[in-house]
Amino acid sequence: MPDSNNSNNPNNPNARKAVNAPATVVSARPVVLPAPGRDEDLQVGVSAPATGGELPVVVFSHGFGASMKDYAPLADFWAAQGFVVLQPTHLDSRTLGLPAEDPRTPRIWRFRIEDLKRVLDGLDVLEASVPGLGGRVDHSRVAVAGHSWGAQTASALLGARVLDSGGVPGEDMSDPRAKAGVLLALTGLGDDLTPFAAEHFSFMRPFFDTMTAPALIVAGDHDRSALSTRGPDWFTDPYTYSPGSKSLLTLFGAEHSLGGVKGYEAAETTDESPARVALIQKLTTAFLRSALYPEDTGWKAAAIALEEDPSPLGTLRHK
């Protein structure tokens, strides 16, 4: 007998299917948030479905050099599936042209984390920036996501820390407003950095023991970083060493671009695969929805579907 409380029940007016028919998306960019102490106001892109209410939020942190204009394959899809997607442009973006000798450069990793929190602080302003969006956002259902450096940025809000030179976990920069996360190609432990990376990127010493919030970690089994002395398994460390409810999606044949999550153009990826991107879209949507709505069974169904696929593009682990 169908469960009348099941969020996937079509008779439930609040039904949230794993993948809905795409909704019309409206967007605004840049929306500018004042950022005292940053010496550069924060530019944010906002994407949201044109209709619907009580919309959940995803704050997305881009990879090195990118901006709010990138990662459309994810932002467009999530927005079309009912999420409000907020994309800040961090100080390392090529669109800002910050010189390497800028005094802010050594602290950009911290500015990045502060950017995500500033987005959450400015949610009312961002909501008001899109005509017709006001009053339709559920401020209590917030997730964070990111790719590469952006994944490390997002992980801080979920509880990850950075080890200092003595191996002591640094400041807790977690944020209780971030209920869950999607971490794409998140780098592993700092013990395995190349000498160059260890010298120049001191912030790449993550500590995952305190990353307790639920998260989906996505790694490519062909992702070999020039910053690590290890192979693709380095990108599974966030799953291995973090406690709590975690899932690991390992994509077969995927490199750091994971098939093309950064953009629609082939030039944006080293391993172009529309099918792989489509799988990421589907699975991340199902995960986010079930993480923010515990009654939703879409994530369980999507995981079973991947397990039963005769020609799967990846594999899932859970703990």
N, C-alpha and C positions, 0 to 999 in steps of 0.2 A: 504494500500500500504506500502511495506517495506520502512523504512527510510534508505537512502543510507549513512547517517552519523552515524547510530547506530553501536556502536562498536561490537555488537553481530550479526550483519548482516554478513552471511558467504561470501557475495560478497565484503565485505570491506577487503582490504588486511591487514588492521591493526586490524582485528577482534580479540576480547579477550573474549572468552566464559567463563561462570561462572566456569565451570570445564572442562578443556581440557583433551584430551588423555595425559597421563603422558609422559613427555620428559625424555630422558636420562640425568642423573645428574652427574656432575663432582664435585669433592671436594678436598680441601687441608686443612690440619691441622697438627700441629699448624703453623699458620703464626704469626710471632712475630713482634709486634710493640714496639719500644722503648717507655718507660714510665718514664721519669725523675720525681723524687719525689714520685714515687710509690714503689721504692725499689724492684721491680719485673716487668720485661717486661710483656707486655700484650699478652697473647696467644689467637688467634682467629681462629675459624673454618669457612671456606668459602664453601658454596654449591651453585651451579648454574646450569641452564640447559646448555647442551652442545652446543646448537644452539640458534639462535635468537639474536636480537639486541634491543637496547633501553630498557634494562631490569630494572625493578624497584627493589628497595632494601628494605629488612626487617632486622632491627637490633634487635636481640632477647636477652633478659636478663634472665638468668636462675634463678631458685629458690635457696634457701639456700643450700649450700653444693654441688650443682650440678656442671656441667662444660659444655664446648663446645661440649662434646660427648653425652650429654643428649638431650631430646626432639626431637629425630629423627622422631616420628610420625608427628610432625609439620614441622620441617626443611626439611625433605625429600619431603613431600607433596608440600610445597610452592615452593621449587626449581623445582620440576617436573612440576609445574604449571606456571613457567616462572619468578620466583623471584630469586634474588640473596640474599641468607640468610647468615647473618654474626652473629656469636655466640662467644662473648668474654667469657673467663673464669675469673670470679671475684675472689677477694682475699679470700673470704669465702669458695671457693671450697675445698672439701676434697682432691682433687688431689694435692693441694698445701701444705696442712698440716700446715697452719698458727696457731701457738699456741694462746690460748685465751689471754695470757699475752702480746702478741705482741703489741707494742705501736700504730700500725695502726688499731687495732681492733675497737676502738670506732668510727673511721672515715670510716669504711668500706662502710657504706651506701653512703657516699659522693664519695669515690673512685669508687663505682659502677656507679654512674651517670657520673663521669669523664671518666670511661671506655667506655661508649656508645659514648660520644663525641669524644674520641680519635679514636674510630673506624671510625666515620664519617670523622674526620680529615685525617685518613690514608686510605681513600677509594681507592686512586690511587695505593697504595702499595698492598692492599688486592686484587684489581682487577688484578694486574700484577702477583699475586701469583698462579693463576690458568691458566695453558696453554690454550691459545685461548680465554680467557675471556676479554683481553684488548680491549678497545674501544667499548664494547658491553653493558656497564652499563649506565643507565640514572641517573646521580647524582642529578637531580632535583626532582625525585620521590622516596621519602624515607619515610618509616613508621617504627615505633618502636613497639615492642611487648615484653611481659614477663609474667611469671607465679609466683604468690605468691610474695615473696620479689622482684623478677624480674619485676613484674607488677608495684610495687611501684617505682622501679628504672626507668622504662620506662615512668611512668606517670609524672616524673619530667621534662622530655624533652617536654611533652605536656602542661606544665604549672602548675602542682600541686606543692605545697610547703610543708614545714614541720613547724609546729607551735613550737615556743620556749616554755620555761617553763612558760612564762607569757601569752601564748596564742596568741603571735604576729606572723604572717606569716614570715618565714625566707626568705633567699635569693631566688631570681628568677633564677632557673637553666634551664629554658626552652631553646629550640633550634629551631630556625625557619626552620632548615633543615628537622625536623621531621614534616611531614604534617598530619599524622594520627597515630592511635595506636590501638592495640589489647591487652586488659588488662585482663588476666585470673586469677581468684581467688584473686583479689586485695583487701587487707584488708580495713576495714572501719575506721570510726572516732576514734581518740585516747581517747575520753571521755569514751569509753566503754572497755578499756583495763583492764585486771585483775591487781591486785597490783603488781604481779611479772613482768608482761610485762611492766607496767608503769615505774618500777624501772630500768629494764635492757635494754629496747628498746626505748630510748627516741625519736628515729627517727620515731616511729610508731604513729605519731600525724599528719596525712596528712591534708592538707587544699586544698579542691577541687574547691573552688570558682573561682580560677584563671586557672583551667584546661579547657581552651577554645577550644583546638584542637579537631577535630572529633575523636571519639573513639568507639569501640565495647567493652563493658564490659561483661565478661562471669562469671556467678556465679552458684554454685550448691545449690539446695534447701535442701541438706542434709549436707552441709559443716559447721561443728561446730568446731570453733577454740578454742584451750585451752588457747589462749591469750586474748579472748574476753569474756565479761560477757553476750553478746547477742548471739542469734542464727544465723542461716544462712542469715537472712536479713542484717546482718552486712556487708556482701560482696556486697550488692546493694547500699551502701552509695556513692561510686564513681559516680554512675549514678544519684542518687537522688540529690546530692549536687554540681554537676558540671554543668556549663552552656554550651550553644552551642549545636552543633549537636552530639547527643549521642544515642547509642542503647544498650539495655540490653538483653542479652540472658541468661535466667534462665533455667538450665538443671534439669529435673526431676530425683530425686534419686542420683544426683551427689554429691560426697564428694570433698575434696580438690584436688584430683588427676583428677577430671573431667572425669573419665572414663579411664584414662591412657595416658595423654598427655606427660608424662615425658619419657616414653620408651616403647618398644615393649614387655618387659618381665612383667609377672603378678606381680612379686615382686616389681615393680616400682609403684604400685597403690593399693589403698584400696578399689576401687570400679570398678574393671575391666569391661569395656563395649566397645567393638570394635565399636558398632553402635553409641555410644555417641561420641567417638573420630572421627568417620567418619563424623558425623554431624558438629563437630567443624572444621574439615578440610575444609569441603565444605563451611560453612558459613563464616569462617574467610577469605578464599580465595576470595569469592565474595565481602566481605566488603572491603578488602584491594584493590582489583582491582578497585572497584567503587570509593573508597576514593581518589585514586591516579589518576584515569581517570574519571573525573566527567561525561563524556558522556556515561560511561558504565552503563548498566541497570541490570547487573547480580545480584547485591545486592537486588534490588527491587524484582526481580523474585524469588530469593532464599527465601526472607522473605514471599512472598505470598505462595510459596510452603509449607513452614513450617506451616503457618496459615491454609492452606487447608488440611494438613495431617490428616487423620482420627485417627491416633495413634501417635501423636507427642511426641518427646523425650524432648521437651522444649517449651518455649514460648518467643516471642520477644516483646519488647517495644521500642518505639522511641520517641525522642523529638528533 
